[in-house]
Amino acid sequence: MIPFLDLKHVNKPHQSAIQTATERVLTSGWYILGREVENFERQFADYCQTKHCIGVASGLDALTLVLKAWNFRADSEIIIASNAYIASVLSITHAGLTPVLVEPDPYTYLLDPTKIEQAITERTKAILPVHLYGRCCDMRTIHTLAQRYKLKILEDAAQAHGAVYGENRAGNLGDAAGWSFYPSKNLGALGDAGAITTNDDTLANQLRAWRNYGSSQKCVTDYQGYNSRLDELQAAILLAKLPLLNEENSHRRALARRYLFGLQNPDVIVPSADQIDQDVWHLFVIRHPRRDNLRAYLFDKGIGTDVHYPIPPHHQKAYASLAHLSLPISEQMHREVLSLPLNPSLTDGEVTYIIDTINEFSKEP
Ligand SMILES: *Cc1c(COP(=O)(O)O)cnc(C)c1O
């Protein structure tokens, strides 16, 4: 059986570094907001080439806190792709704002750059590009529009650790970026963890206080803040794993390349191949008109797959207020997308078997 994702295997090469890191935290006697978080923030900011990194408790918190800090009027609109992950949409409504869903490009799965401008109204305050599956959105277009209409840009980089666009890395492509280090992400902790990267000093100072009750120094409260801290243990684990991120991303790219050029089944649509070396391939997502049949067939052949995501945000019970929207591209994608195994512990031989098995599918009854 080839599992879709086995985190035990993914973390195996990091095991001794993680053990050293956790031992260091245990014996330090200091578990919240200390040296590990400071070191990780500095190293991750350097990695993203941003001035600041602020560790927080999760990716959802990272996005929500930035949107709240921007303090937009309550009826403000935020533009986001209609196939975004639900957490990206939740951050908008948690900040008391209105998501405006724009259809994705069906080959990149990202916010369609030709459809953004028509969604802008006088209430639009920001664009929230989600670098879905590990590929950066069309930031040139997004920057042009942001400048023309005076909009903020909040990247959702939770699937794009190390992804590149032009001269810059994800996390340094807008006014601020939200990160998640959920265990399955390209850079994953052993629990919940998140961060914000930004070059904005004022925002960074405010968020640093906000994550810790609104205190900039012990027992001095400047804001009515939150408790959303990255803990020392997770920070130490992330510090242990960060040095291998580029190597793991390269391995993901090599596997993605095999899929892109090896999958020859005429019914299978592969993602666009124009960004192989910039994309970090958090997920390798194909489309097939009989997705559920293909998925069951692969399961019978010992291949685990997953669906990211089965239900579009506007069809979720939590968003009944968006249920009237007609978003045919996104709806079709949610019926057709299938995520194939792709992670640093997957072998070349396993990929060959997966490709051959999918290429045989049309011949099945
Ligand atoms: C994982 C993820 C999030 C949420 O991160 P959590 O740490 O689980 O809160 C947000 N957006 C995207 C695109 C994600 O993949």
Ligand as a Chemical Component Dictionary entry (heavy atoms), coordinates in Angstrom:
data_LIG
# 
_chem_comp.id                   LIG 
_chem_comp.type                 NON-POLYMER 
_chem_comp.pdbx_formal_charge   0 
_chem_comp.three_letter_code    LIG 
# 
loop_
_chem_comp_atom.comp_id 
_chem_comp_atom.atom_id 
_chem_comp_atom.alt_atom_id 
_chem_comp_atom.type_symbol 
_chem_comp_atom.charge 
_chem_comp_atom.model_Cartn_x 
_chem_comp_atom.model_Cartn_y 
_chem_comp_atom.model_Cartn_z 
_chem_comp_atom.pdbx_ordinal 
LIG C1 C1 C 0 -3.454 24.808 6.528  1  
LIG C2 C2 C 0 -3.965 26.033 5.890  2  
LIG C3 C3 C 0 -4.492 27.087 6.626  3  
LIG C4 C4 C 0 -4.775 27.008 8.093  4  
LIG O1 O1 O 0 -3.690 26.708 8.870  5  
LIG P1 P1 P 0 -3.926 26.120 10.372 6  
LIG O2 O2 O 0 -2.556 26.150 10.935 7  
LIG O3 O3 O 0 -4.474 24.749 10.210 8  
LIG O4 O4 O 0 -4.860 27.044 11.054 9  
LIG C5 C5 C 0 -4.872 28.228 5.958  10 
LIG N1 N1 N 0 -4.774 28.332 4.632  11 
LIG C6 C6 C 0 -4.285 27.328 3.874  12 
LIG C7 C7 C 0 -4.182 27.509 2.406  13 
LIG C8 C8 C 0 -3.890 26.139 4.483  14 
LIG O5 O5 O 0 -3.433 25.138 3.703  15 
# 
loop_
_chem_comp_bond.comp_id 
_chem_comp_bond.atom_id_1 
_chem_comp_bond.atom_id_2 
_chem_comp_bond.value_order 
_chem_comp_bond.pdbx_ordinal 
LIG C1 C2 SING 1  
LIG C2 C3 SING 2  
LIG C2 C8 DOUB 3  
LIG C3 C4 SING 4  
LIG C3 C5 DOUB 5  
LIG C4 O1 SING 6  
LIG O1 P1 SING 7  
LIG P1 O2 DOUB 8  
LIG P1 O3 SING 9  
LIG P1 O4 SING 10 
LIG C5 N1 SING 11 
LIG N1 C6 DOUB 12 
LIG C6 C7 SING 13 
LIG C6 C8 SING 14 
LIG C8 O5 SING 15 
# 
